[in-house]
Amino acid sequence: MTAIISAALVNELRKRTSAGIMECKKALEATQGNIELAVEELRKSGRAKADKKAGRIAAEGMIVIADDGKEAVMLEVNSETDFVARDNHFVSFAKALAKTALETKVRDLDSLTASILIGYPGQTVEEARQALIAKIGENIQVRRLVVSEPTAVCVGTYLHGHRIGVIVELDVDHKELARDIAMHIAASKPLVVAPEHVSQDSIAKEREIYLAQAATSGKPQDIIEKMVAGRLKKYLDEVSLIGQPFVKDPDVTVGGLLSKHRAKVLAFARYEVGEGIEKISEDFRDAVMSQMQGS
């Protein structure tokens, strides 16, 4: 005999799981109105859907930062489409992740995944992610996490929309300077703090390229060496934070700005949504049809 499922019971299950009305009703019917079993049923369903979508490329999404004035965390949370990246449920999940990471002091994704997600009573981050996949219908991934070091005197952060985020650590207490440097990093994309931090492999590769280019000039070897040395110096300045012209005042380098304030950048991290992920071009009509068919 099928239990009679009241609207109030469906409503309660929706509040606890954020699943759709029909999914809640089916879960309650399958469990004869037992709400605890229905919750477990929906979680299993969420895991199944998450597994099915796990292989799909998620190269959109958002960067989120949480900062308590002393420490900061930054995460990249990915979705398959920018449309979902602007969905309220997705945004809430991403912001809750950052808050959870900051308050629990986790320093890696495995620890974060096993943590109870703030604002989602009784659900771990992984369970909430699976439930979100079931609700939204796209692959959702928590791709990476960075946490500032507690040894930093000052931490600055900057978010450019929802696609680029920066955390920078200074050895002096100067919030405005830290934010300015973070903004510069967002715009200018340095690879390292100083030229001496560039790997020898990278320098060797650049030198090889410059030598090959200069060899066709017909100039004497000593002149070629000077040309290559000049180009290498320019390259090191371009990829190093302290060698770049400061975006708010190109007449001074970031290194000069830091010297003026007797400050030093201890470390920085810059995230941009989807960087390094190979994307597949898909026709918008096909994408919509795929979503409608529940694939």
Summary of the structure (lengths in Angstrom):
residues: 295
radius of gyration: 25.0
end to end distance: 33.3
largest distance: 94.9
contacts: 904
relative contact order: 0.11
helix: 51%
strand: 19%
